[in-house]
């Protein structure tokens, strides 16, 4: 399994879980990278940065979508009058 291949089989459950979450979040962004956290603290930090980035990006996209939708509705109302 990936635990054996990447030598995570002896790590704690928390370390294994954060490693898998870091991998999953990296696939949402620019993709995987060869740069990897070397300890639990770096892994947790990179996971939090990825989560904050994901939430921030999603919020910005949601706001832009709402703005465009509102502008489109106003334009439709103006053309109907």
Secondary structure by P-SEA (a helix, b strand, c coil): ccccccccccccaaaaaaaaaaaaaaaacccccccccccaaaaaaaaaaaaaaaaaaaaaaaaaaaaaaaaaaaaaaaaac
